[in-house]
Amino acid sequence: MAFLIWRNRDLGRLPAVLGALALGLGISAYYWMPAFFERNAAQIEANMLHVSIAQRLAPLGEWIQRG
């Protein structure tokens, strides 16, 4: 949106767009800031990124209940 405002030379709307962006980031910070600052405590890399997807999925035979 900021690019379109700059391209159309309508700079009067730029503060409103930047304010809306800042407000959105501020409100959503409740969710992303703890994840960002505690990423080392959660050990995301050790638990998720270095493991194959096949190790995380249940075998197809366990998807259907036979009893």
Kinemage of the C-alpha trace (Angstrom):
@kinemage 1
@onewidth
@group {chain A} dominant
@subgroup {mainchain}
@vectorlist {calphas} color= white
{ca met a 1} P 0.000 0.000 0.000
{ca ala a 2} L 2.831 2.376 0.813
{ca phe a 3} L 4.316 1.742 -2.647
{ca leu a 4} L 0.998 2.511 -4.362
{ca ile a 5} L 0.627 5.730 -2.388
{ca trp a 6} L 4.151 6.764 -3.348
{ca arg a 7} L 3.584 5.786 -6.983
{ca asn a 8} L 0.360 7.814 -7.239
{ca arg a 9} L 1.999 10.755 -5.405
{ca asp a 10} L -0.760 10.746 -2.781
{ca leu a 11} L 1.560 11.202 0.191
{ca gly a 12} L -1.229 12.523 2.402
{ca arg a 13} L -2.399 8.963 3.050
{ca leu a 14} L 1.032 7.572 3.916
{ca pro a 15} L 0.851 8.350 7.682
{ca ala a 16} L -2.489 6.528 7.947
{ca val a 17} L -1.111 3.456 6.180
{ca leu a 18} L 2.035 3.389 8.298
{ca gly a 19} L -0.058 3.912 11.428
{ca ala a 20} L -2.294 0.978 10.504
{ca leu a 21} L 0.777 -1.186 9.911
{ca ala a 22} L 2.256 -0.215 13.272
{ca leu a 23} L -1.066 -0.853 15.024
{ca gly a 24} L -1.359 -4.288 13.432
{ca leu a 25} L 2.165 -5.242 14.445
{ca gly a 26} L 1.572 -3.935 17.950
{ca ile a 27} L -1.638 -5.894 18.445
{ca ser a 28} L -0.190 -9.112 17.014
{ca ala a 29} L 2.962 -8.744 19.139
{ca tyr a 30} L 1.064 -10.481 21.933
{ca tyr a 31} L 1.496 -13.706 19.931
{ca trp a 32} L 4.790 -13.362 18.055
{ca met a 33} L 6.998 -11.651 20.643
{ca pro a 34} L 7.037 -14.531 23.165
{ca ala a 35} L 7.816 -16.985 20.383
{ca phe a 36} L 10.605 -14.738 19.118
{ca phe a 37} L 12.249 -14.050 22.480
{ca glu a 38} L 11.913 -17.602 23.832
{ca arg a 39} L 12.956 -19.468 20.687
{ca asn a 40} L 16.113 -20.792 22.369
{ca ala a 41} L 14.160 -22.091 25.371
{ca ala a 42} L 11.697 -23.918 23.155
{ca gln a 43} L 14.474 -25.673 21.200
{ca ile a 44} L 12.516 -25.467 17.982
{ca glu a 45} L 15.518 -26.403 15.869
{ca ala a 46} L 16.228 -29.573 17.849
{ca asn a 47} L 12.611 -30.731 17.929
{ca met a 48} L 11.328 -29.878 14.480
{ca leu a 49} L 13.839 -28.838 11.886
{ca his a 50} L 16.401 -31.652 12.037
{ca val a 51} L 13.882 -34.483 11.976
{ca ser a 52} L 12.531 -36.070 8.845
{ca ile a 53} L 8.836 -35.628 8.128
{ca ala a 54} L 8.500 -39.408 7.806
{ca gln a 55} L 9.544 -39.768 11.450
{ca arg a 56} L 6.734 -37.419 12.559
{ca leu a 57} L 3.895 -39.100 10.637
{ca ala a 58} L 1.992 -42.137 11.864
{ca pro a 59} L 2.103 -45.203 9.598
{ca leu a 60} L -0.893 -45.588 7.285
{ca gly a 61} L -1.956 -48.770 9.079
{ca glu a 62} L -2.572 -46.780 12.276
{ca trp a 63} L -4.954 -44.334 10.581
{ca ile a 64} L -7.837 -46.831 10.331
{ca gln a 65} L -9.474 -48.408 13.359
{ca arg a 66} L -9.986 -52.115 12.794
{ca gly a 67} L -11.990 -52.969 15.905
